[in-house]
């Protein structure tokens, strides 16, 4: 290599450093000396320590992280701590000159002119790693129904990690564009399939609904599913609807079994009634035959003693027939009374079935559980908590200044605010959490298997999310906030006492300035 007299020692040192970085050679004094002498084409009288010191001084004049690096290198030289100097340069090279392969110390590998390395900055490197991770893990998991696209996503992510040339990056970008196009086509196919399945399901529900008798206990359930299908479907709405239907089906099963038992009882009573009626007919027939026989005996009687004997027989037969008739009458009256009672019980059970089918555990406005649904859910979780010894928390939420919103913007806007709040809460809560409308603008959040600290974090997260979700009314942004009281259930504590403590904490949050959450004592 020819000598370059126009270069200053600092320029030569910088070029030597660049060569070492490109060739991935550890930046030791000996390595710098070899690179330096290779550049100038001759042995230099300059000592490596002087060159490295000049290089460090030059870096201190640069802005930002480069200048800070120069200061650290200067401190290492002043302390003769070449190990620290080496570590600082290694970190610098790793950050600004990344490469896949390291060259062993002492070996100078010629630069391949056909291979142009892309030197990522720290931010670009982080972006590259994040994008690769999204392609390998997140995107692939979303494409589980399209295995070929999932594999392609993983392959692109892996290739992206090692794409350090312009040509390699262009290939990755091209494959990424093609995959995006394929995903778009696949999404349209999946959406069309889901739409066709949903239409088929709706037709099936309409057909079943049309076959049902008027007032059937199944009608309300089918109506609830149809409303769910017609509205915006989310994981939360599906989970809530499934949970509600399971509970209704379970209770209806119990009622149906009881109803079947009552119908069997009524059937047995009818059989008893028929048996007694048959016995009466049989008794009457036997009495008729007996009287006929006595009539013949009377016609053949020759003296008064024979008539007395026949008369006594008639009186005895008549008494027996009368006793049997009275006994049958009493039994039939009892059977009729029992039948009436069974009919009343059956009517009541059928009414319960209809009521169970029509029972709406959700608040019709907000889609949250209503008071009945809240009581049932809270009672069930209290039983589970006592049985399993698991923690249980509840939170009472109350919208701040809700009356002012109603007075200023109208009750319709107030209803929209309530719906907005429940929507945000449902999307923010965990799957096992439940929200119910406690009354007016007050809501209760049920937090099973949750310690107090975690419950506070969950409700605080809901507060932040509600602040992020902008509520617009007539092109005007309305700030929606709530105050909350969180209560941790003590062992054996009743539902009423637990709610009361949460309400006290809510009252304290309101008095403390609103838009905050307080843990109950």
C-alpha positions as CSV (number, residue, x, y, z in Angstrom):
1,X,0.0,0.0,0.0
2,X,1.4,3.4,-1.0
3,X,2.2,6.1,1.6
4,X,-0.3,8.8,2.3
5,X,1.7,11.9,3.4
6,X,-1.3,14.2,3.4
7,X,-2.9,12.4,6.3
8,X,-2.5,13.6,9.8
9,X,-1.8,11.0,12.6
10,X,-5.3,11.5,13.9
11,X,-6.8,10.7,10.4
12,X,-4.5,7.7,10.1
13,X,-5.6,6.5,13.5
14,X,-9.3,6.9,12.6
15,X,-8.8,4.9,9.4
16,X,-6.9,2.2,11.3
17,X,-9.8,2.0,13.7
18,X,-12.3,1.7,10.9
19,X,-10.4,-1.1,9.3
20,X,-10.2,-3.0,12.6
21,X,-13.9,-2.4,13.1
22,X,-14.7,-3.6,9.6
23,X,-12.5,-6.7,9.9
24,X,-13.7,-7.4,13.4
25,X,-10.3,-7.4,15.0
26,X,-10.0,-6.8,18.7
27,X,-8.7,-3.1,19.2
28,X,-5.5,-3.9,21.1
29,X,-2.3,-1.7,20.9
30,X,-0.6,-4.3,18.8
31,X,-3.5,-4.6,16.4
32,X,-3.6,-0.8,16.0
33,X,0.1,-0.7,15.4
34,X,-0.2,-3.3,12.6
35,X,-3.1,-1.5,11.0
36,X,-1.5,1.9,11.3
37,X,1.8,0.7,9.7
38,X,-0.2,-1.0,6.9
39,X,-1.9,2.3,6.1
40,X,1.2,4.5,6.1
41,X,3.3,1.7,4.4
42,X,6.2,1.9,6.8
43,X,7.2,1.5,10.4
44,X,6.1,4.5,12.5
45,X,8.0,6.1,15.3
46,X,4.7,6.9,17.0
47,X,3.9,4.7,19.9
48,X,0.5,2.9,19.9
49,X,-0.3,4.5,23.2
50,X,0.2,8.0,21.7
51,X,-2.0,7.2,18.8
52,X,-4.7,5.8,20.9
53,X,-4.5,8.8,23.2
54,X,-4.7,11.1,20.3
55,X,-7.7,9.1,19.0
56,X,-9.4,9.4,22.4
57,X,-8.8,13.2,22.5
58,X,-10.3,13.6,19.1
59,X,-13.4,11.7,20.2
60,X,-13.9,14.0,23.1
61,X,-14.4,16.9,20.7
62,X,-17.4,15.1,19.1
63,X,-21.0,15.6,20.4
64,X,-23.2,13.1,22.2
65,X,-22.3,9.5,23.0
66,X,-19.1,9.7,20.9
67,X,-17.7,12.6,23.1
68,X,-18.6,10.6,26.2
69,X,-16.8,7.6,24.8
70,X,-13.7,9.8,24.3
71,X,-13.8,10.9,27.9
72,X,-13.9,7.3,29.1
73,X,-11.1,6.3,26.9
74,X,-9.0,9.2,28.1
75,X,-9.6,8.3,31.7
76,X,-8.6,4.6,30.9
77,X,-5.3,5.8,29.2
78,X,-4.5,8.1,32.1
79,X,-4.9,5.2,34.5
80,X,-3.0,2.8,32.2
81,X,-6.1,0.6,32.2
82,X,-5.9,-0.9,28.8
83,X,-8.5,-3.6,29.7
84,X,-11.1,-0.9,30.3
85,X,-10.0,0.9,27.1
86,X,-10.4,-2.4,25.2
87,X,-13.9,-3.0,26.7
88,X,-15.0,0.5,25.9
89,X,-13.9,0.1,22.2
90,X,-15.5,-3.4,22.0
91,X,-18.8,-2.0,23.2
92,X,-18.5,0.9,20.7
93,X,-17.8,-1.5,17.9
94,X,-20.7,-3.7,18.8
95,X,-23.1,-0.8,18.9
96,X,-22.1,1.0,15.8
97,X,-20.4,-1.7,13.6
98,X,-22.4,-4.9,14.2
99,X,-21.5,-8.1,12.3
100,X,-22.2,-11.7,12.5
101,X,-18.7,-13.2,12.7
102,X,-15.7,-12.2,14.7
103,X,-12.2,-12.6,13.2
104,X,-9.6,-14.0,15.6
105,X,-7.0,-11.6,16.9
106,X,-4.1,-11.1,14.6
107,X,-5.7,-12.1,11.4
108,X,-6.5,-9.4,8.8
109,X,-9.2,-10.5,6.5
110,X,-9.5,-8.6,3.1
111,X,-12.7,-6.6,2.6
112,X,-15.1,-8.1,0.2
113,X,-16.0,-5.3,-2.2
114,X,-19.2,-7.1,-3.3
115,X,-20.5,-7.3,0.3
116,X,-21.8,-3.9,1.6
117,X,-22.6,-4.1,5.3
118,X,-25.4,-2.0,6.7
119,X,-24.2,-0.4,10.0
120,X,-27.3,-0.1,12.2
121,X,-27.5,2.6,14.8
122,X,-28.7,1.6,18.2
123,X,-32.3,2.6,17.5
124,X,-32.3,0.8,14.1
125,X,-30.9,-2.3,15.7
126,X,-33.6,-2.3,18.3
127,X,-36.2,-1.8,15.6
128,X,-34.8,-4.6,13.5
129,X,-34.9,-7.0,16.6
130,X,-38.5,-6.0,17.5
131,X,-39.7,-6.4,13.9
132,X,-38.0,-9.8,13.7
133,X,-39.6,-10.9,16.9
134,X,-43.1,-9.7,15.7
135,X,-42.6,-11.8,12.5
136,X,-41.3,-14.9,14.3
137,X,-43.6,-15.0,17.3
138,X,-46.6,-12.7,17.1
139,X,-47.4,-12.8,13.4
140,X,-46.8,-16.5,13.2
141,X,-49.2,-17.2,16.1
142,X,-51.9,-15.1,14.4
143,X,-51.5,-17.1,11.2
144,X,-52.1,-20.4,12.9
145,X,-54.9,-21.2,10.4
146,X,-52.5,-20.6,7.5
147,X,-49.5,-22.7,8.2
148,X,-47.7,-21.8,5.0
149,X,-47.9,-18.1,5.8
150,X,-46.9,-18.7,9.4
151,X,-43.8,-20.5,8.3
152,X,-43.0,-17.8,5.8
153,X,-43.3,-15.2,8.6
154,X,-40.9,-17.0,10.8
155,X,-38.5,-17.4,7.9
156,X,-38.6,-13.7,7.0
157,X,-38.0,-12.8,10.7
158,X,-34.9,-15.1,10.9
159,X,-33.5,-13.7,7.6
160,X,-34.1,-10.1,8.8
161,X,-31.8,-10.7,11.7
162,X,-28.9,-11.5,9.3
163,X,-29.7,-9.2,6.4
164,X,-26.8,-6.7,6.6
165,X,-26.5,-5.9,2.9
166,X,-28.7,-3.8,0.7
167,X,-29.4,-6.8,-1.5
168,X,-30.4,-9.0,1.4
169,X,-32.6,-6.2,2.8
170,X,-34.3,-5.7,-0.5
171,X,-35.1,-9.5,-0.7
172,X,-36.5,-9.4,2.8
173,X,-38.7,-6.4,2.0
174,X,-39.9,-8.0,-1.2
175,X,-40.9,-11.2,0.6
176,X,-42.5,-9.1,3.4
177,X,-44.7,-7.3,0.8
178,X,-45.7,-10.5,-0.9
179,X,-46.6,-12.0,2.5
180,X,-48.7,-9.0,3.4
181,X,-50.6,-9.4,0.1
182,X,-51.2,-13.1,0.8
183,X,-52.4,-12.2,4.3
184,X,-54.8,-9.7,2.9
185,X,-56.2,-12.3,0.6
186,X,-56.4,-14.9,3.3
187,X,-58.1,-12.5,5.7
188,X,-60.8,-11.8,3.1
189,X,-61.4,-15.5,2.7
190,X,-61.6,-16.1,6.4
191,X,-64.0,-13.1,6.8
192,X,-66.2,-14.4,4.0
193,X,-66.3,-17.9,5.6
194,X,-67.2,-16.4,9.0
195,X,-69.9,-14.3,7.4
196,X,-71.4,-17.4,5.7
197,X,-71.3,-19.4,8.9
198,X,-72.9,-16.6,10.8
199,X,-75.7,-16.4,8.2
200,X,-76.2,-20.1,8.4
201,X,-76.4,-19.9,12.2
202,X,-78.9,-17.1,12.0
203,X,-81.1,-19.1,9.6
204,X,-80.9,-22.1,12.0
205,X,-81.9,-19.9,15.0
206,X,-84.8,-18.3,13.0
207,X,-86.0,-21.8,12.0
208,X,-85.9,-23.1,15.6
209,X,-87.6,-20.0,16.8
210,X,-90.4,-20.4,14.3
211,X,-91.0,-24.0,15.4
212,X,-91.3,-23.1,19.1
213,X,-94.7,-22.6,20.8
214,X,-95.6,-19.1,21.9
215,X,-94.1,-18.3,25.3
216,X,-91.6,-21.2,25.1
217,X,-88.8,-20.9,27.6
218,X,-86.3,-21.3,24.8
219,X,-87.6,-18.2,22.9
220,X,-85.8,-15.7,25.1
221,X,-82.5,-17.6,24.9
222,X,-82.6,-17.6,21.2
223,X,-83.5,-13.9,21.2
224,X,-80.5,-13.2,23.4
225,X,-78.1,-15.1,21.0
226,X,-79.6,-13.3,18.0
227,X,-79.1,-9.9,19.7
228,X,-75.5,-10.9,20.4
229,X,-74.9,-11.9,16.7
230,X,-76.5,-8.7,15.4
231,X,-74.4,-6.4,17.7
232,X,-70.6,-5.9,17.7
233,X,-69.1,-9.3,18.7
234,X,-66.1,-9.3,21.1
235,X,-64.4,-11.9,23.2
236,X,-65.9,-10.3,26.3
237,X,-69.5,-10.3,24.9
238,X,-69.1,-13.9,23.8
239,X,-67.7,-15.0,27.2
240,X,-70.5,-13.2,29.1
241,X,-73.2,-14.7,26.8
242,X,-71.8,-18.2,27.2
243,X,-71.5,-17.8,30.9
244,X,-75.1,-16.6,31.2
245,X,-76.5,-19.4,29.0
246,X,-74.6,-22.0,30.9
247,X,-76.1,-20.9,34.2
248,X,-79.6,-20.6,32.7
249,X,-79.3,-24.1,31.1
250,X,-78.2,-25.6,34.4
251,X,-81.1,-24.1,36.4
252,X,-83.6,-25.0,33.6
253,X,-82.3,-28.6,33.8
254,X,-83.1,-28.7,37.5
255,X,-86.5,-27.2,36.9
256,X,-87.2,-29.6,34.1
257,X,-86.3,-32.6,36.2
258,X,-88.6,-31.4,39.0
259,X,-91.3,-30.8,36.4
260,X,-91.0,-34.3,35.1
261,X,-91.3,-35.7,38.6
262,X,-94.5,-33.7,39.2
263,X,-95.9,-34.9,35.9
264,X,-95.2,-38.5,37.0
265,X,-97.0,-37.8,40.3
266,X,-100.0,-36.4,38.4
267,X,-100.1,-39.4,36.1
268,X,-100.1,-41.8,39.1
269,X,-103.0,-39.8,40.6
270,X,-105.0,-40.1,37.4
271,X,-104.4,-43.9,37.5
272,X,-105.6,-44.0,41.1
273,X,-108.7,-42.0,40.1
274,X,-109.4,-44.4,37.2
275,X,-108.8,-47.4,39.5
276,X,-111.3,-46.2,42.0
277,X,-113.8,-45.4,39.4
278,X,-113.4,-48.9,38.0
279,X,-113.8,-50.3,41.5
280,X,-117.0,-48.3,41.9
281,X,-118.3,-49.6,38.6
282,X,-117.4,-53.1,39.6
283,X,-119.0,-52.8,43.0
284,X,-122.2,-51.4,41.4
285,X,-122.3,-54.3,39.0
286,X,-121.9,-56.8,41.8
287,X,-124.6,-55.1,43.8
288,X,-126.9,-55.2,40.7
289,X,-126.3,-58.9,40.3
290,X,-126.9,-59.5,44.1
291,X,-130.2,-57.6,44.0
292,X,-131.3,-59.6,41.0
293,X,-130.5,-62.8,42.9
294,X,-132.4,-61.6,45.9
295,X,-135.3,-60.7,43.7
296,X,-135.5,-64.3,42.4
297,X,-135.3,-65.6,46.0
298,X,-138.3,-63.3,47.0
299,X,-140.4,-64.6,44.1
300,X,-139.7,-68.2,45.2
301,X,-140.2,-67.6,49.0
302,X,-143.0,-69.7,50.6
303,X,-143.1,-68.2,54.1
304,X,-142.1,-65.1,56.1
305,X,-138.9,-66.6,57.4
306,X,-137.5,-66.9,53.9
307,X,-138.4,-63.3,53.3
308,X,-136.6,-62.2,56.5
309,X,-133.5,-64.0,55.3
310,X,-133.6,-62.3,51.9
311,X,-134.2,-58.9,53.5
312,X,-131.2,-59.3,55.8
313,X,-129.1,-60.2,52.7
314,X,-130.3,-57.2,50.8
315,X,-129.6,-54.9,53.7
316,X,-126.0,-56.3,54.1
317,X,-125.3,-56.1,50.4
318,X,-126.7,-52.5,50.3
319,X,-124.5,-51.5,53.3
320,X,-121.4,-53.0,51.7
321,X,-122.1,-51.2,48.4
322,X,-122.7,-48.0,50.2
323,X,-119.5,-48.3,52.2
324,X,-117.5,-49.0,49.1
325,X,-119.1,-46.1,47.3
326,X,-118.3,-43.8,50.2
327,X,-114.7,-45.1,50.3
328,X,-114.3,-44.6,46.6
329,X,-115.9,-41.2,46.8
330,X,-113.4,-40.1,49.6
331,X,-110.4,-41.5,47.6
332,X,-111.5,-39.8,44.5
333,X,-112.0,-36.5,46.3
334,X,-108.5,-36.8,47.7
335,X,-107.1,-37.8,44.3
336,X,-108.8,-34.8,42.8
337,X,-107.3,-32.5,45.5
338,X,-103.9,-33.9,45.0
339,X,-104.3,-33.6,41.3
340,X,-105.2,-29.9,41.7
341,X,-102.1,-29.4,43.9
342,X,-99.9,-31.2,41.3
343,X,-101.4,-29.1,38.5
344,X,-100.7,-25.9,40.5
345,X,-97.1,-27.0,41.1
346,X,-96.7,-27.9,37.4
347,X,-98.1,-24.5,36.4
348,X,-95.7,-22.8,38.8
349,X,-92.7,-24.8,37.5
350,X,-93.6,-24.1,33.9
351,X,-93.9,-20.4,34.9
352,X,-90.4,-20.6,36.4
353,X,-89.1,-22.2,33.3
354,X,-90.5,-19.4,31.2
355,X,-89.2,-16.8,33.7
356,X,-85.8,-18.5,33.7
357,X,-85.7,-18.4,29.9
358,X,-86.7,-14.7,29.9
359,X,-84.5,-13.8,32.8
360,X,-82.1,-11.1,31.7
361,X,-79.0,-11.0,33.9
362,X,-77.6,-8.2,31.9
363,X,-78.4,-4.5,32.2
364,X,-80.2,-3.7,28.9
365,X,-78.5,-0.3,28.5
366,X,-74.8,-1.0,29.3
367,X,-74.5,-4.8,28.7
368,X,-73.1,-5.3,32.2
369,X,-74.7,-7.6,34.7
370,X,-77.8,-6.2,36.4
371,X,-78.4,-6.3,40.2
372,X,-79.7,-9.9,40.1
373,X,-76.8,-11.1,38.0
374,X,-74.4,-9.3,40.4
375,X,-75.9,-10.9,43.5
376,X,-75.7,-14.3,41.9
377,X,-72.1,-13.9,40.7
378,X,-70.9,-12.4,44.0
379,X,-72.6,-15.1,46.0
380,X,-71.0,-17.8,43.8
381,X,-67.5,-16.3,44.2
382,X,-67.9,-15.9,47.9
383,X,-68.7,-19.7,48.1
384,X,-65.7,-20.5,46.0
385,X,-63.5,-18.2,48.0
386,X,-64.6,-19.9,51.3
387,X,-64.2,-23.4,49.8
388,X,-60.8,-22.8,48.2
389,X,-59.4,-20.3,50.6
390,X,-58.8,-17.9,47.7
391,X,-58.6,-14.1,47.9
392,X,-61.6,-12.1,46.7
393,X,-61.9,-8.3,46.1
394,X,-64.6,-6.0,44.8
395,X,-64.5,-2.5,43.6
396,X,-67.4,0.1,43.6
397,X,-67.0,2.7,40.8
398,X,-69.0,5.9,40.6
399,X,-68.8,8.3,37.6
400,X,-67.6,11.7,38.7
401,X,-70.0,14.7,38.0
402,X,-72.5,12.5,36.2
403,X,-75.4,14.7,37.2
404,X,-73.7,17.7,35.6
405,X,-73.3,15.7,32.4
406,X,-77.0,14.8,32.4
407,X,-78.0,18.4,33.1
408,X,-75.6,19.9,30.6
409,X,-75.8,17.5,27.7
410,X,-79.0,15.5,28.3
411,X,-79.9,12.1,29.6
412,X,-79.2,10.5,26.2
413,X,-75.6,11.6,26.4
414,X,-75.5,10.3,30.0
415,X,-76.6,6.9,28.7
416,X,-73.9,7.0,26.1
417,X,-71.3,7.8,28.8
418,X,-72.4,4.8,30.9
419,X,-72.1,2.5,27.8
420,X,-68.7,4.0,27.1
421,X,-67.5,3.4,30.7
422,X,-68.7,-0.3,30.6
423,X,-67.1,-0.9,27.2
424,X,-63.7,0.5,28.4
425,X,-63.9,-1.5,31.7
426,X,-64.8,-4.8,30.0
427,X,-61.9,-4.4,27.5
428,X,-59.4,-3.6,30.3
429,X,-60.4,-6.2,32.8
430,X,-59.2,-9.8,32.9
431,X,-61.3,-12.6,31.6
432,X,-62.3,-13.8,35.1
433,X,-63.4,-10.3,36.3
434,X,-67.0,-9.2,36.1
435,X,-68.7,-5.8,36.0
436,X,-72.3,-5.2,37.1
437,X,-74.5,-2.1,37.3
438,X,-75.0,-1.5,41.0
439,X,-77.5,1.4,40.4
440,X,-77.6,4.6,38.4
441,X,-74.0,5.6,37.5
442,X,-72.5,3.2,40.1
443,X,-70.9,-0.1,39.1
444,X,-69.5,-3.0,41.0
445,X,-66.4,-4.9,39.7
446,X,-65.9,-8.4,40.9
447,X,-62.2,-9.5,41.1
448,X,-61.9,-13.2,42.0
449,X,-58.6,-14.7,43.1
450,X,-57.1,-11.2,43.5
451,X,-55.1,-9.7,46.4
452,X,-55.7,-6.1,47.4
453,X,-52.5,-4.7,45.8
454,X,-53.3,-6.3,42.5
455,X,-57.0,-5.1,42.7
456,X,-55.8,-1.5,43.2
457,X,-53.5,-1.9,40.1
458,X,-56.3,-3.2,38.0
459,X,-58.8,-0.5,38.9
460,X,-56.1,2.2,38.5
461,X,-55.3,0.8,35.0
462,X,-59.0,1.1,34.1
463,X,-58.9,4.7,35.2
464,X,-55.9,5.4,33.0
465,X,-57.5,3.6,30.0
466,X,-60.7,5.6,30.5
467,X,-58.7,8.8,30.3
468,X,-57.0,7.6,27.1
469,X,-60.3,6.7,25.4
470,X,-61.7,10.1,24.2
471,X,-65.5,10.4,24.5
472,X,-66.9,12.8,21.9
473,X,-70.2,14.5,22.0
474,X,-71.2,17.0,19.2
475,X,-67.5,17.3,18.2
476,X,-66.7,18.2,21.9
477,X,-64.4,16.1,24.0
478,X,-65.8,15.2,27.4
479,X,-63.5,14.0,30.1
480,X,-65.0,11.0,31.8
481,X,-63.5,9.9,35.2
482,X,-64.7,7.8,38.1
483,X,-63.9,7.4,41.8
484,X,-63.5,3.9,43.2
485,X,-63.4,2.0,46.5
486,X,-61.7,-1.4,46.7
487,X,-62.5,-3.9,49.4
488,X,-60.8,-7.2,50.2
489,X,-63.1,-9.8,51.6
490,X,-62.3,-11.1,55.1
491,X,-62.9,-14.8,55.9
492,X,-66.6,-15.3,56.6
493,X,-67.5,-11.8,55.7
494,X,-71.0,-11.4,54.3
495,X,-71.9,-10.0,50.9
496,X,-73.6,-7.0,52.4
497,X,-70.7,-6.1,54.8
498,X,-68.2,-6.4,51.9
499,X,-70.2,-4.0,49.7
500,X,-70.7,-1.6,52.6
501,X,-66.9,-1.4,53.2
502,X,-66.3,-0.8,49.5
503,X,-68.9,2.0,49.6
504,X,-67.2,3.7,52.5
505,X,-63.9,3.7,50.6
506,X,-65.7,5.1,47.5
507,X,-67.1,7.9,49.7
508,X,-63.6,8.7,50.9
509,X,-62.3,8.8,47.3
510,X,-65.1,11.3,46.4
511,X,-64.3,13.5,49.3
512,X,-60.5,13.3,48.5
513,X,-61.0,15.1,45.2
514,X,-62.5,12.4,42.9
515,X,-60.8,10.5,40.0
516,X,-59.0,8.3,42.5
517,X,-59.1,4.8,44.0
518,X,-59.0,4.1,47.8
519,X,-58.5,0.7,49.5
520,X,-61.1,0.0,52.3
521,X,-59.9,-0.5,55.8
